[in-house]
Amino acid sequence: MTLTEPVIIGALSPSRAGDFMTCPLLYRFRVIDQLPEKPSPAAVRGTVVHAVLERLYDLPAPGRSVGAALELLEPQWRRLLAEEPLYAEMFADDAEQEQWLAQARGMLERYFTLEDPTRLEPAERELYVEAVLDGGLMLRGYVDRLDVAPTGEIRVVDYKTGSAPGPEFEAKALFQMKFYALVLWRLRGQVPRLLQLVYLGGQGEVLRYAPDEADLLATERKVMALWAAIERALESGEWRARRSRLCDWCDHQALCPEFGGAPPPVPDRQPGDTVRSSRRAATDEL
């Protein structure tokens, strides 16, 4: 009997699912229109800090010190600048850039108050995962770190360079982690033992959650409902703007009806087009 690849109806990552839940029009601008956005100093700083923490674990355990992490910061920043010179335009002058780097140093120092990297040996770092649900929707994304105990239990770890959310926003923060746990469950047949969010902003905090199958089945239903809502918007052409405090950081206010703008005509593009012909080739985040 010949096994055939499942038909892929589209692809979704936690980030793009979060965009749609925040504002369907933002999802449209990012995924359908693919409008350019200015680099965010906070987001780029997060990328640099993530890169440092990933490479920290290349060092032998005794060498994973605060000083070693700080020594990695400048080279990783220079590497990113070489790949994207426009990042230099985020700063008005050298003093502003230095202040930005100082904040990154503070986050790296704070990391060592939350975990002891000399006692950890991650199984995976920056792990790309994907799984196709029964309905044909591909879920995919990058897991910052995967720890596997000698007894086989899995811990999913994600670094956040913002401050820990208040209790009323914890469920939204955990959605991303449950999304990854669902993908890993579908891939490996094992529910991760622990989901861990490491917040490096503010005073630093670690948020832990132990999921079960009921949690992940509920997450699967939520993801499928989100995709159904995306498909309805695709069919109707109606992408509703949802105003919130996050609008202050949106690059697309000039095109948003909430701010007196008008969106451009919807282009003939579908989310997930890139995965219909080749699952493995499409690693961009939708």
Buried (B, 14 or more C-beta within 10 A) or exposed (E): EEEEEBEBBBBBBBBBBBBBBBBBBBBBBBBBBEBEEEBEBBEBBBBBBBBBBBBBBEBEEEEBBBEBBBEBBBEBBEEBBEEEEEBEEBBEEEEEBEEBBEBBBEBBBBBBEBBEBBEBEBEBBEBEBBBBBEBEBBBBBBBBBBBBEEEEEBBBBBBBBEEBBEEEEBEEBBBBBBBBBBBBBBEEEEBBBBBBBBBBBEEBBEBEBEBEEEBBEBBBEBBBEBBEBBBEBBEEEEBEBBEEEEBEEBBBEEBBEBEEEEBEEBEEEBBBBBBBEEBEEBEEBB
